[in-house]
Amino acid sequence: MTELGTQIDSDKRLLPFKTYEDYLDSLVTFVDLGYLGNLYTARQLAELGYRCTGETLSRDEFNCRLKTLQDLLFPIYRPYELTSEFITPTNAVMQELALRERANRLKIISTIIFIRNYTKLQFEISGYIDFCERLEKENWLPYFQGKKKLWPHATDLAYYHWRTNKTCLNETCNYQPVIDPKLGLRFKNLHDRDFVNIDPTIPSPGLDTTRVRIRCAEYEHVILYDHRLRSKSHI
């Protein structure tokens, strides 16, 4: 809703005009046409400001203001795009993540990826990745195409570099790391407040959560935790 008296509200007068010429024609009178003899000359006078007591817009100003107004009042709906669509992933990990991409983007499930890799010098880097957040912040096309290997980052849910002993725990847009004195590290979903248990000795990873290990030659160790999000009406 636009307040009266603002520039946007004033520019609503431009909505009936499809072109700048239509706008100029609205400033031309029958008297102008009678004296000047042709529409082209009448438009030129109108563009120079001789037929308007207020502000006369230039072509660039008209186009800019009209586009701004249309974008505000009639925003274009941009649906989500599946990065993995029409792509055949080259390894088992990316195949499984491609199957989960749509559900994560639609917030039907929220997947946590545990991944363990070795560097060229055989130092282990492991961590927990909020798949949904990484989907939104990073281009996954190279991953699904097999051109780039997935690694945990220091900004992910959890990160550990075995050579440097660097440990990081971070809250994401979907999860909060919680260290329980008895259950150890768990991840609290910020939308339905359920916990995802990552301890492999615990039979269940949590309410509405499944755990599956993906075996793949390109990755040392990968486990996917799929948490089905509960509707807010059920919380």
N, C-alpha and C positions, 0 to 999 in steps of 0.2 A: 504494500500500500504506500502511495506517495503522498507526502504532505502538500497541501495547497500552497502555492507561492514559491515552491522550489523550481529549479531549472528543469528537472525532469517533468514536473507537472505542466510547466509552460510549454515544453516541447511536444506535448501530446497533440498539439495542433498540427504537427507534421505528419501524423499517422495516415490521414486520407491521401497523401501524395505518394505516388509510386516513383516519380522521378523529380529531378530538380526543375525541369521544365514545367511540370504540373504545379510545383510550388510557385514559380514565377507567374504562371497564368492566373493564379488566384489573386495576384496583386494588380493585374491588368483589368481596367474597366472598359465598358463599351465606348465611353467617351474617348479614351486613349486610342482605341482602334479606329474610331471615326476620324480623329485628327491626324494620326500617324499613318494610317492606311495599311499597315501590315503587322502581323503578330511578332515577327522577329525583332523589329525595332522597339515595339512595346515591351518585349521581354528585356531588351538591353537597358531600357530606362528603369525598369523595375529592379534589375540586378544592381544598378548604380544607386538605388535607394530613393529615387524620386517619386515612387508610388507607394511609399509606406512611411507612416509617422513614427513607427517603432524601428526595431532592428531588422535589417535585411541581411539574410544569410548568404555567404558565398557558397559556391558549389561544394567545396571541401567541408565547410562547416555544416551544411545541410546533410551531406552523406554521413558525416561522423555522428551528428546528433541523432539522426534517424536510426542508425545502426545501434547506437547505445540504448536508445529507447526500446527498440524491438528486442534486443537481447535481454533487457530487464523485464519487460512485460510478457514476452513470448520466448522464454529460454528454450533452446534446442535440447531435446532429451538425448543424452549420450549414454547408451547402455554399456555395460562392462564388455570388454573384449577378452576372449580366451587366447592366451599366448600359445597354448599347445594345440589349438585348433588347426586341422589340416597338416599336422606334423606327426611323424612316426618316431617317437623317442628311440634313441639308440641303445639304452641300457634299462635294466629292470627298475632302478630307482626312479628314473625320470618317467618311465611308463606308469608307475604307481602314483607319482605326484601329478601327472597329467590327468589321471582318472579323478583326482581329488580337487583339481583346480577350480572347477565351476562351483562345487559345494562350498569351498573356502571363500570364494569371492562373494557368494550369496549369503554367507554367514550361516549356512546350514550346519556345517561342521567346522571345527577349528583344529588344525593338524599341527602337532609339534614333531619336529624331525630331530632325532638324536643321530649324530654322525661322527664317525671317528676316521680320520685319515692320517697318512704318514707323509712327511715332507721328503724331499730327495735325499736328505741326510738321515732319514729314518727317525725323525722326531715326531711324536704323536701330537696332533691337534684334534681336540674333541669339543663338542658343544651341543646345545639344544637350540633349535631354530624355530621361531614362530613363522610358519609357512605363509600364513595370510599376510602378515606384515611385510615379509620380504617380497611377496608377490606385488604389493602395492608400491614398494619403494625401489624396486630393482627390475631391470629388463631380464626376463627369464628365457627369452628366445634362444640365446646361446647355450643355456643349460639343456633345454629340451632338444636342441639340435645336436647336442654332444660336442659342441665346440668349447665348452667351458665346464670345469669341474666345480661342484658345489663344496664350499668350505664354510665352516662356522666363522663368524666375525666377532670381534671383541664387543660389538654393539648388540649381539643377539641375546636371547634369554639367558644362556649360560655359555661360558667359553673357558677353555683351559689349554694352555700351551705347556707341554711337559718339559721342554728344554728350559724355558725361562720361568716356569712356575707362575706364569701370569694367569690369574683367575678373575673372571668378570661375571657378575650377575646383574641383569638389567630388567626393568619393567618395560613391557611392550604395550601396544594398544589393545592387546587381548589377554595378556597374562602378567601375573606378579609372582616372582620367585619367593617362596616361603621356606625357611629352614625350621623344621619341626624337631624338637629334642629327641623324639622317639622314632619318627618316620623319616627323618632326614630331609633332603631337598624335595619340595613339591612345587607345583605350579598352580596358582589360583586363577581360574578364569574370571576376568573382570566383568563379564556380561551376565553369567548366571551364578557366579561365586562357587562353583564346584571345583574340587581339587583333582589334579592329574598326578597320580603317584608314579614315580619313575623307578622305584626300587624293584629290580627284577625278581626279588624273592617274595614280593607281595603278590598273591594270586590275581587280584584285580587291580588294574591301573586307576580305577575310580568309577563313579557313577556316570553312566552313558559314555564310557570311554573304552575303546578297544586298543590293543597293542599288537603290532605285527612286525616281525623282522623281515627285512628285504635283503636277500643274498644277491650280491652283484660283484663281478670281478673288478669293476672300476673303483669300488669303495670297500674299505676294510670292514666297517660295521655300520649298519643303518637300521634304526627302529623307528616306526611311525606310530604316534599316539593320536588317534582320531577321537576327538571329543565332540559328541553331538550336542549342539547348543539347545537348551530348553527355552521355550517361549517365555517372555517376561510375564505373561499372564499366569504362568504356572509357578512362578517364583514366590 
